[in-house]
Amino acid sequence: MKKDLISNDIQLDSSGKLIHLLGLKGLSKNHLTHILDVADSLIDNQGNLKKSKALDDMSVANLFFEPSTRTRNTFEIAAMRSSANVINVDLANSALKKNEDLLDTMRTLQAMQIDMFVIRHKQSALPHYVAENIDNVSILNAGDGINAHPTQALLDMLTIRQHKKSFENLSVAIVGDIVHSRVAHSNIQALKTLGTTDVRLVAPAGLQYNDDSCSLRRVDDIEMGIKNCDVVIALRLQKERMLEADIPNEQEYFDNYGLTPERLALAKPDAIVMHPGPINRGVEIDSSVADSNQSAILQQVTNGIAVRMAIMEILAGKS
């Protein structure tokens, strides 16, 4: 399904209540703020995650058709900390390998009284397809193709909000493979919805955002792109995309777009650095930056659990 044909309308019921989380397009500022508020309430004053009984009568199935460490594990931990029963479906040895139809697999799981499906898939809009064809199960998009990664964007927004007073006056630079990054696409949508007007997309021409409907500042010079920024989000560079962007090797990418201490010094003194992980040190970001006091990368991981707890509790009507 083409990205511009993907609709998120089915994630809200007739009263505007969230029943799935498929993408951020179509969600209001109030929807996003409510998710962030609930996530904040699940973190104590020392930055530690709380536990909840909100999902103690529910079951959550993780269906990861793509490899994942952070997203899969944080979804599992989030469900467990909310007291849900968690099923990590062994897709490598499932009936799908016997040519069972995907929807038949989903309906079989539904018949096992599963309340939520967490789905990651290389095909854009696959979670939307499931949501359109399976009733009475909430679908959470854990990343679909190059389309969207809504929970990553929400944990990024929570991290930004913990450091900055408001979104309206921020300058945010997103650096790297923007055209193929579902993280970037969801972050752009989240920032727009929350009121950030100065969003700078920093990338070589072959990896730049190609959505003409989005009036954002596109920059091919990293020094210009991050100058006086409040937030710098470095994206993971996928090696298979380098040839498409006419980048012959990792060293050349780092020389032109890597986030170094010298480049970070061009941003505001209190700027924070973020990265969705996994980090390619010495490619997207210098180790001294990734491990610096300005880095919020590990905080993002913790926030991912809180955000995913919040979303599941909201979908369950327990927030």
Number of C-alpha atoms within 10 A of each C-alpha: 10 8 12 8 8 16 14 17 15 16 23 15 11 7 6 12 13 19 22 27 26 29 30 25 19 15 19 14 15 11 16 17 16 16 24 23 14 18 25 20 14 21 17 10 9 6 12 12 19 12 15 17 13 21 22 14 10 17 19 25 22 23 19 21 16 15 11 12 9 16 23 20 14 20 25 23 19 25 28 20 20 22 18 22 17 19 15 13 14 12 14 10 9 12 14 13 10 8 8 11 12 12 13 12 14 18 18 12 18 18 9 10 14 21 21 23 25 22 22 25 19 15 15 20 26 19 24 23 13 19 22 12 10 14 11 12 21 24 27 28 23 27 30 24 18 20 24 27 27 26 27 25 26 27 26 28 22 25 22 22 14 12 14 16 10 13 19 13 13 19 22 27 27 25 31 27 27 25 19 19 22 22 23 28 23 23 26 22 20 24 22 19 21 17 14 18 18 18 22 22 27 28 24 23 16 17 23 20 22 13 11 7 6 11 9 16 14 19 19 18 15 24 19 15 26 29 17 19 23 21 24 24 23 25 23 22 22 12 12 8 15 17 11 12 15 12 16 12 12 17 14 12 18 17 13 17 23 22 28 18 15 10 17 22 15 17 23 15 12 15 22 24 24 23 24 21 16 12 18 15 16 17 21 27 22 18 16 14 18 22 13 14 11 16 18 19 22 15 16 23 20 18 28 28 26 31 29 27 29 27 26 29 21 19 20 18 13 12 15
